Amino acid sequence: MINLGYNERRLIEILRGRGGMSRVELAREMDVSAPTLTRLTANLLDAQLLVEADPAKVGQGRGKPSTMLDLNPDGLFTIGVHFNPDDIRVCAADFHGCIRAELRQPLEKHDFEHIMSIASAAAHEVVATAGLDRRRVLGCGLSFPGHFTRVPGHVFQIPQFSGWHDLDVNTDFQQYFDYPVHHENDGKAVILSELYYGAGRNLANFAMIWLTYGIGGGVVVQRHLYGGTHRNAGEFGGLFPKSSPRPSGQDLCVTLRSEGREIRRLSDIDETFADHPKVIAWLERATDQLRTLSLTVARTLDPSAIVFGGSLPDWIISRIVDRLGSLDVLGEDFFVEPPEIRKSEFSEVPHLGAATIPIYRSTTPSYYSGRALKGWQ
């Protein structure tokens, strides 16, 4: 367990976005004195969260080259567990967000105990396979579809998980894992991996639209995952009532089944369906709906980017992003530069998003709420 002070978190955040920097550059960027910077870096070096680069490998120039500081990939490790109606994905990731080991297993049964028994065993296996020092495993992040109810910690389950008991995410997961457990829903977990390792690495404000069997997402404001009053900010599916056609994977499956197609999973909809009249019509209608959603997000939040991802087949997400283009199509009175529409690079690794949750909770400045504590506790 670590407890980092605010400035230590700031330093880690800067290095995460910028890469290796010298002490002089870091002091200038943080607007702190050299002695303060020395103290901060000494604490983080002692905790093995930072490493010093070999001066011989630093760029050329006159005089002695400056020693560069960077995040130590072996400084912290996390476990990520993601489950959806189709499969469960588990990984062990390092402090740089690199997956050291992973397991993927299809799900045929959806009862809670069955899924968690798979997750628990897989978490042990990826730690062993990666050869991790268990003392440096910060925690386990879990993500799955669903949003929170009015009761703190309780979530509405999607239809495939409707047989679960009244789940309390603050207590019901911990018994299956040897490490502290943290939870976000799938869209919010993946936006954290975008924040640290992807499209949002150097952005202060951006949004994600996460397309799976349902429609979800997340919002980052000033590099903070914005949860809202009930942690349900970015639940964009609520704008599309389930009683009407909607741009969701479940809706696409129902559309194809209505004419006798045997579609069990989203992965069954491969590119052989690209010229299918029903899919073409669905794609046109869904793109129009998502254009309206994108306009709403753009007008409300003024983000730098809107990132699309999810378990909806990759070729379908690509076509949606291509059709939305630069968002110039959002309206003739959009006078300022519209947000960039991007495709997520992390749709295939939502378990990395889950693994990012403990890192985010422990190291981001925006999540800091205590007094300055330094080093390991």
Secondary structure as GFF3:
##gff-version 3
##sequence-region A 1 377
A	DSSP	alpha_helix	6	18	.	.	.	ID=ss1
A	DSSP	beta_strand	21	22	.	.	.	ID=ss2
A	DSSP	alpha_helix	23	30	.	.	.	ID=ss3
A	DSSP	alpha_helix	34	46	.	.	.	ID=ss4
A	DSSP	beta_strand	50	52	.	.	.	ID=ss5
A	DSSP	three_ten_helix	55	57	.	.	.	ID=ss6
A	DSSP	beta_strand	68	71	.	.	.	ID=ss7
A	DSSP	beta_strand	77	83	.	.	.	ID=ss8
A	DSSP	beta_strand	87	94	.	.	.	ID=ss9
A	DSSP	beta_strand	99	106	.	.	.	ID=ss10
A	DSSP	alpha_helix	112	130	.	.	.	ID=ss11
A	DSSP	three_ten_helix	134	136	.	.	.	ID=ss12
A	DSSP	beta_strand	137	144	.	.	.	ID=ss13
A	DSSP	beta_strand	147	148	.	.	.	ID=ss14
A	DSSP	beta_strand	155	156	.	.	.	ID=ss15
A	DSSP	three_ten_helix	159	161	.	.	.	ID=ss16
A	DSSP	three_ten_helix	174	176	.	.	.	ID=ss17
A	DSSP	beta_strand	181	185	.	.	.	ID=ss18
A	DSSP	alpha_helix	186	197	.	.	.	ID=ss19
A	DSSP	beta_strand	206	211	.	.	.	ID=ss20
A	DSSP	beta_strand	215	221	.	.	.	ID=ss21
A	DSSP	beta_strand	224	225	.	.	.	ID=ss22
A	DSSP	three_ten_helix	236	239	.	.	.	ID=ss23
A	DSSP	alpha_helix	249	257	.	.	.	ID=ss24
A	DSSP	three_ten_helix	266	268	.	.	.	ID=ss25
A	DSSP	three_ten_helix	271	273	.	.	.	ID=ss26
A	DSSP	alpha_helix	277	301	.	.	.	ID=ss27
A	DSSP	beta_strand	305	309	.	.	.	ID=ss28
A	DSSP	alpha_helix	314	324	.	.	.	ID=ss29
A	DSSP	three_ten_helix	328	330	.	.	.	ID=ss30
A	DSSP	beta_strand	340	343	.	.	.	ID=ss31
A	DSSP	alpha_helix	350	363	.	.	.	ID=ss32
A	DSSP	three_ten_helix	365	367	.	.	.	ID=ss33
###
